Amino acid sequence: MARPIGRPRAVETPEQAWELGEAYFQKCDEAKEPYLITGLALALGFNSRSQIYEYEARPEFTSVIKSLRTRVEHSYELGVITEKGNPAGRIFIMKNMGYSDRCEHTGPAGGPIQVDSKIEIVLTTAERKP
């Protein structure tokens, strides 16, 4: 009989991941602490936040991990728009999660915007009244 290679999975089933994630969020709510990706990773028994993305890539865990991660992202978004003071930290985290603060304008089919208007400058002389 072949022995399994590597370390056992931190989370065996999607249901277990959901339960651990919900317990983490409840603990944060009770302690009035923010939801964090690293906190979620620790609650799931992971050694790093990158394991969240590794588990998300597994088809059986995709939906559950995305849902848990989206809940954390939601808390960051709320913090950016509702928190007084400097939101730079949360904005930085969100940029690292793939968000962007660029404003991009494109025309039809993703091409450049075409401006069909013309600006005309007319110079006139002022009449002097005696």
Secondary structure, DSSP 8 states (H G I E B T S, - for coil): -----S---S--SHHHHHHHHHHHHHHHHHHT----HHHHHHHTT-SSTHHHHHHHTSTTTHHHHHHHHHHHHHHHHHHHHH--S--HHHHHHHHHTT---------GGG--------------------
